[in-house]
Amino acid sequence: MKPKIFAVDIDGTITDSKGGRVDLDALAALRFLVKLGHKVIYVTGRSSIEAYVLSVFGGTTRIAVGENGGIITSGPNEHRLIGNRGECLKAFEIVKAGIPQAVEKPVFPRITEVVLERNFDIAVGKKILSEKSLDVQLSDSMYAYHINSKGVNKANGFLEVMKMFSASSQDVIAIGDSETDIPLFKLAGISVAMGNAPEEVKSQATMAVQGREGDGVIEALEKIELKLQARQ
């Protein structure tokens, strides 16, 4: 198989949805891809620091796209910021004024976004922000709600990674499970939705698997290998 860049979501993809624990079999499979010469890069709604640390201890490529594309981390002190947290904080105050129960989720510190608990109707939050014509967007990663700068998404963040490797869309394989993965699916030559993904997310991927979370990643890698072999 020609070397590819695997863009892999974390929550609900290589972790379980209950305790957020990494599926070790899925991690081993991703590490094996790196041994074969591929790149495996986490693209997540989590902090890019969390994802970078996972790449270090998990043995995958030491680059992470975090905060839904708002920041790229390629070293302990190497961070490229795309989003603007200041405007996201202003948007949060407006959402909170209209939805008093909206609160920030206790997470690793964010640099470019605001992370909220999933305890209110996101459609109401989106309506409030659209009425104010703010340069932000509200999305659901299934792990939390995220307020990001307008235009920030996993695809735009990953484009910066592609430039680092002079890669094209056909070199990219995306694996994920939520609304925030859809832009990345549209960018990638091949995209796979997990069995636990909503139907809308599955409809945007080039293929879907039945397996959920870590089991789905292993199933996805098997299907991808067959698909690429068929092209040769």
HELIX and SHEET records of a PDB file:
HELIX    1   1 LEU A   24  LYS A   35  1                                  12    
HELIX    2   2 SER A   48  GLY A   58  1                                  11    
HELIX    3   3 GLU A   67  GLY A   69  5                                   3    
HELIX    4   4 ARG A   85  GLY A   98  1                                  14    
HELIX    5   5 ILE A  122  GLU A  131  1                                  10    
HELIX    6   6 LYS A  154  MET A  164  1                                  11    
HELIX    7   7 SER A  169  ASP A  171  5                                   3    
HELIX    8   8 GLU A  179  ASP A  181  5                                   3    
HELIX    9   9 ILE A  182  LEU A  187  1                                   6    
HELIX   10  10 GLU A  199  SER A  203  1                                   5    
HELIX   11  11 GLU A  213  ARG A  231  1                                  19    
SHEET    1   A 8 GLU A  78  LEU A  81  0                                        
SHEET    2   A 8 ILE A  71  GLY A  75 -1                                        
SHEET    3   A 8 ALA A  64  GLY A  66 -1                                        
SHEET    4   A 8 LYS A  39  VAL A  43  1                                        
SHEET    5   A 8 ILE A   5  VAL A   8  1                                        
SHEET    6   A 8 VAL A 172  GLY A 176  1                                        
SHEET    7   A 8 ILE A 190  ALA A 193  1                                        
SHEET    8   A 8 MET A 207  ALA A 208  1                                        
SHEET    1   B 3 VAL A 114  LEU A 116  0                                        
SHEET    2   B 3 TYR A 145  SER A 149 -1                                        
SHEET    3   B 3 VAL A 136  ASP A 140 -1                                        
END                                                                             
